[in-house]
Amino acid sequence: MPDPGPPRPTTFEDLVAEGAAVPTDGWDFSWFEGRATEARPSWGYAVSMAERLGGASAVLDVQTGGGEVLDFALSRVADANTGQSTGETTGRAVTETTAPAAAPKPPLLTVATEGWPPNVAKATALLRPRGVAVVAAPEDDPLPFADGAFDLVVSRHPVRPHWEEIARVLQPGGTYFAQHIGPNSVFELVEYFLGPQPDGVRSARHPDRERADAEAAGLDVVGLRAERLRVEFHDIGAVVHFLRKVVWMVPGFTVEAYEPRLRELHERIRAEGPFVAHSTRHLFDARKPG
């Protein structure tokens, strides 16, 4: 029988200490396995991104995080040329009998930006072997690229899309293809800690507003889909790690500042089962005229 490993902590103190100790760099959420779950959007963004990469020549990934999604998508393109495919859920390669007749080719140029120094280092280590240059660029600064430099700009969960800059660096006829976080995402958890939020906060990131902003920047939105997805937290350690990793949910979160509410939530999960919230995601497909 396989070694089950050490027993998982069960006390409040041990769970909180574990959640507080896990590194938060990158966008690898594998630590949550068995401790928290989130339904995935039906469109499968990472796989869809790979399909777009296969038809592009110059690609920019904005706010790449640790580079995990771009790395996955590029691996799909590479595998298509060797007769393999990589599943989005498992990340395992499965050998097929033959390669596609017209396999997509990797872009000639792929660049990624990231603003958080630990993620810059992680993304550079992950993406450099694939020939990707990772550029340290603060989130609110202009993109450090020439006008019309890219025919495809992608992004998964940008803090905020800077539409004017996206439109500027796209070539005429180029595409912005991205998955955004929507309004009220995981707000059951946010409001558990912060209390009811004003309408302006709750409606931030609304896809209709982002569509208007994209169009104001000169882009044509040719596709926009939105979904609401179930999220479950099975222990308080997962809550602590989530709030440390996704820092904009409860700004300034620390275990010490929220210890009473954390303890109450720990007892609630033990008595009633997982804490249920809902994330929102929307998929943008926009074109620059020309």
C-alpha positions as CSV (number, residue, x, y, z in Angstrom):
1,M,0.0,0.0,0.0
2,P,1.3,3.5,-0.7
3,D,2.5,5.6,2.2
4,P,-0.3,7.9,3.3
5,G,2.2,10.3,4.7
6,P,2.0,12.2,8.0
7,P,-1.5,12.8,9.4
8,R,-3.1,16.0,8.5
9,P,-3.4,18.6,11.3
10,T,-6.8,18.9,12.9
11,T,-6.5,21.5,15.7
12,F,-7.2,25.2,15.0
13,E,-3.7,26.2,16.0
14,D,-2.0,23.5,13.8
15,L,-4.2,24.2,10.7
16,V,-3.7,28.0,10.9
17,A,0.0,27.5,11.4
18,E,0.2,25.3,8.3
19,G,-1.9,27.7,6.2
20,A,0.3,30.6,7.3
21,A,3.6,28.8,6.4
22,V,2.9,27.7,2.8
23,P,4.7,29.8,0.2
24,T,2.4,32.1,-1.8
25,D,4.4,32.8,-4.9
26,G,3.1,31.7,-8.3
27,W,-0.4,30.5,-9.2
28,D,0.0,26.9,-8.4
29,F,-3.0,25.9,-6.3
30,S,-2.0,22.2,-5.9
31,W,-1.6,22.6,-2.2
32,F,-5.4,23.0,-1.9
33,E,-6.0,19.4,-3.1
34,G,-8.3,17.7,-0.7
35,R,-8.7,20.9,1.3
36,A,-10.5,23.3,-1.0
37,T,-12.3,22.9,-4.4
38,E,-13.4,25.3,-7.1
39,A,-15.4,24.4,-10.1
40,R,-13.7,25.3,-13.4
41,P,-15.3,27.4,-16.2
42,S,-16.7,25.3,-19.0
43,W,-14.5,26.9,-21.6
44,G,-11.2,25.5,-20.3
45,Y,-9.1,28.7,-20.5
46,A,-5.6,27.1,-20.5
47,V,-6.5,24.7,-23.3
48,S,-8.3,27.5,-25.3
49,M,-5.2,29.6,-24.8
50,A,-3.0,26.9,-26.3
51,E,-5.2,26.8,-29.4
52,R,-4.8,30.6,-29.8
53,L,-1.0,30.3,-29.3
54,G,-0.8,27.8,-32.2
55,G,-2.1,30.4,-34.6
56,A,-0.1,33.4,-33.4
57,S,3.4,34.8,-34.3
58,A,4.0,37.3,-31.4
59,V,2.4,36.8,-28.0
60,L,2.3,38.7,-24.8
61,D,1.1,37.2,-21.5
62,V,0.2,40.1,-19.2
63,Q,0.6,39.5,-15.4
64,T,1.7,35.9,-15.9
65,G,2.0,35.1,-12.2
66,G,4.4,32.2,-11.8
67,G,4.1,31.4,-15.5
68,E,2.1,28.2,-14.9
69,V,-0.7,28.8,-17.3
70,L,1.5,30.0,-20.1
71,D,3.8,27.1,-19.6
72,F,0.9,24.6,-19.8
73,A,-0.4,26.2,-22.9
74,L,3.0,26.2,-24.6
75,S,3.4,22.5,-23.6
76,R,0.1,21.8,-25.4
77,V,1.4,23.4,-28.6
78,A,4.7,21.5,-28.3
79,D,2.9,18.2,-27.6
80,A,0.8,18.7,-30.7
81,N,3.9,18.5,-32.8
82,T,5.1,15.2,-31.1
83,G,1.8,13.3,-31.1
84,Q,1.0,13.9,-27.4
85,S,-1.7,15.9,-25.6
86,T,-1.7,17.3,-22.1
87,G,-4.9,17.4,-20.0
88,E,-5.7,20.7,-18.3
89,T,-6.8,19.0,-15.1
90,T,-4.0,16.5,-14.6
91,G,-1.2,18.0,-16.6
92,R,-0.2,14.5,-17.6
93,A,0.9,13.8,-21.2
94,V,-1.0,11.0,-23.0
95,T,0.6,9.5,-26.1
96,E,-1.7,9.4,-29.1
97,T,-1.2,7.2,-32.2
98,T,-0.5,10.0,-34.7
99,A,0.2,13.7,-34.6
100,P,-2.3,16.0,-36.2
101,A,-1.9,16.5,-40.0
102,A,-1.3,20.2,-39.6
103,A,0.1,20.6,-36.1
104,P,0.2,24.2,-34.7
105,K,3.6,25.8,-34.3
106,P,4.8,27.7,-31.2
107,P,4.8,31.5,-31.7
108,L,8.0,33.0,-33.0
109,L,8.1,35.4,-30.1
110,T,6.5,35.0,-26.6
111,V,7.0,37.5,-23.8
112,A,5.4,37.7,-20.4
113,T,5.1,40.5,-17.8
114,E,4.8,40.2,-14.1
115,G,5.0,42.8,-11.3
116,W,5.6,40.9,-8.1
117,P,9.3,40.1,-7.7
118,P,8.9,36.5,-6.3
119,N,6.7,35.7,-9.2
120,V,9.2,37.2,-11.7
121,A,11.8,34.9,-10.4
122,K,9.5,31.9,-10.5
123,A,8.2,32.6,-14.0
124,T,11.6,33.2,-15.4
125,A,12.9,29.8,-14.1
126,L,9.8,28.1,-15.5
127,L,9.5,29.8,-18.9
128,R,13.1,30.5,-19.9
129,P,13.5,26.8,-21.1
130,R,10.6,27.5,-23.5
131,G,12.3,30.6,-24.9
132,V,10.0,33.0,-23.2
133,A,11.3,36.3,-21.9
134,V,9.8,37.4,-18.6
135,V,9.8,41.2,-18.1
136,A,9.5,42.8,-14.7
137,A,6.7,45.4,-15.1
138,P,4.6,46.9,-12.3
139,E,0.9,46.3,-12.8
140,D,-0.1,50.0,-13.2
141,D,2.8,51.0,-15.5
142,P,2.5,51.3,-19.2
143,L,3.5,48.1,-21.0
144,P,7.2,48.3,-22.0
145,F,6.7,47.4,-25.6
146,A,6.3,49.3,-28.9
147,D,2.9,50.0,-30.5
148,G,1.6,47.1,-32.5
149,A,4.2,44.6,-31.2
150,F,1.9,41.6,-30.8
151,D,-0.8,39.8,-32.7
152,L,-2.1,38.1,-29.5
153,V,-2.3,39.3,-25.9
154,V,-3.4,36.8,-23.3
155,S,-4.0,37.1,-19.5
156,R,-5.5,34.9,-16.8
157,H,-6.9,36.8,-13.9
158,P,-5.2,40.2,-14.3
159,V,-5.5,42.5,-11.3
160,R,-7.1,45.0,-13.7
161,P,-7.0,45.1,-17.5
162,H,-5.4,48.3,-18.8
163,W,-7.4,48.5,-22.0
164,E,-5.6,51.4,-23.6
165,E,-2.2,49.7,-23.2
166,I,-3.6,46.4,-24.5
167,A,-5.0,48.1,-27.5
168,R,-1.8,50.0,-28.1
169,V,0.5,47.0,-28.2
170,L,-1.8,44.9,-30.4
171,Q,-1.3,44.9,-34.1
172,P,-4.3,45.9,-36.2
173,G,-6.4,42.7,-36.4
174,G,-4.8,41.4,-33.3
175,T,-6.7,39.6,-30.4
176,Y,-7.0,40.0,-26.7
177,F,-8.0,36.6,-25.2
178,A,-8.3,36.5,-21.4
179,Q,-10.1,35.1,-18.4
180,H,-11.0,37.7,-15.8
181,I,-12.2,37.5,-12.3
182,G,-15.8,38.8,-12.1
183,P,-17.9,40.8,-9.6
184,N,-18.6,39.4,-6.1
185,S,-16.1,36.6,-6.5
186,V,-15.9,34.6,-3.3
187,F,-17.7,37.4,-1.6
188,E,-19.3,35.0,0.9
189,L,-15.8,34.7,2.4
190,V,-14.9,38.4,1.9
191,E,-18.0,39.6,3.7
192,Y,-17.6,37.0,6.5
193,F,-14.5,38.9,7.5
194,L,-15.2,42.4,6.3
195,G,-19.0,42.7,6.6
196,P,-21.4,43.8,3.9
197,Q,-19.5,45.7,1.1
198,P,-20.9,48.8,-0.7
199,D,-22.4,48.4,-4.2
200,G,-19.4,50.0,-5.8
201,V,-17.2,47.3,-4.4
202,R,-19.6,44.4,-5.2
203,S,-20.0,45.5,-8.8
204,A,-16.3,46.1,-9.5
205,R,-15.0,43.9,-12.3
206,H,-18.5,43.6,-13.9
207,P,-18.2,42.2,-17.4
208,D,-20.6,44.8,-18.8
209,R,-18.4,47.6,-17.4
210,E,-15.2,46.0,-18.7
211,R,-16.8,45.6,-22.2
212,A,-17.6,49.3,-22.2
213,D,-14.0,50.1,-21.2
214,A,-12.6,47.8,-23.9
215,E,-14.7,49.4,-26.6
216,A,-13.8,52.9,-25.4
217,A,-10.1,51.9,-25.9
218,G,-11.0,51.0,-29.5
219,L,-11.4,47.2,-29.3
220,D,-14.3,45.2,-30.7
221,V,-15.5,42.6,-28.2
222,V,-16.5,39.7,-30.3
223,G,-17.1,37.2,-27.4
224,L,-17.9,37.6,-23.8
225,R,-19.0,34.7,-21.5
226,A,-19.6,34.6,-17.8
227,E,-20.1,31.8,-15.2
228,R,-20.6,31.5,-11.5
229,L,-18.8,28.6,-9.9
230,R,-19.0,26.8,-6.6
231,V,-16.1,27.0,-4.1
232,E,-15.7,24.9,-1.0
233,F,-13.2,25.4,1.9
234,H,-12.8,22.1,3.9
235,D,-10.6,23.4,6.7
236,I,-9.4,26.7,8.2
237,G,-5.9,26.2,7.0
238,A,-7.1,26.4,3.4
239,V,-8.9,29.7,4.2
240,V,-5.8,31.2,5.7
241,H,-3.6,30.2,2.7
242,F,-6.2,31.4,0.2
243,L,-6.4,34.9,1.9
244,R,-2.6,35.1,2.0
245,K,-2.3,34.1,-1.6
246,V,-5.2,36.2,-3.1
247,V,-4.3,39.3,-1.2
248,W,-7.0,41.6,-2.6
249,M,-9.8,39.6,-1.1
250,V,-9.3,40.8,2.4
251,P,-6.7,43.6,2.2
252,G,-4.1,43.5,5.0
253,F,-5.2,40.0,6.1
254,T,-3.1,38.5,8.9
255,V,-3.9,35.6,11.2
256,E,-3.4,37.8,14.2
257,A,-5.8,40.5,13.1
258,Y,-8.6,38.1,12.3
259,E,-8.0,35.3,14.8
260,P,-11.4,35.5,16.5
261,R,-13.3,35.2,13.2
262,L,-11.0,32.5,12.0
263,R,-11.6,30.5,15.2
264,E,-15.4,30.9,14.8
265,L,-15.2,29.8,11.1
266,H,-13.0,26.8,12.1
267,E,-15.8,25.7,14.6
268,R,-18.4,26.3,12.0
269,I,-16.7,24.1,9.4
270,R,-16.2,21.3,12.0
271,A,-19.9,21.4,12.9
272,E,-21.5,22.0,9.5
273,G,-19.1,21.0,6.8
274,P,-17.3,23.0,4.1
275,F,-17.7,26.7,3.9
276,V,-19.4,27.4,0.5
277,A,-18.7,30.4,-1.6
278,H,-19.0,31.2,-5.3
279,S,-16.4,32.6,-7.7
280,T,-17.2,34.4,-10.9
281,R,-15.2,34.3,-14.1
282,H,-15.6,35.8,-17.6
283,L,-13.9,35.1,-20.8
284,F,-13.0,38.0,-23.1
285,D,-12.4,37.7,-26.8
286,A,-11.6,41.2,-28.3
287,R,-10.1,42.3,-31.6
288,K,-8.3,45.4,-32.6
289,P,-9.8,46.7,-35.9
290,G,-7.7,46.7,-38.9
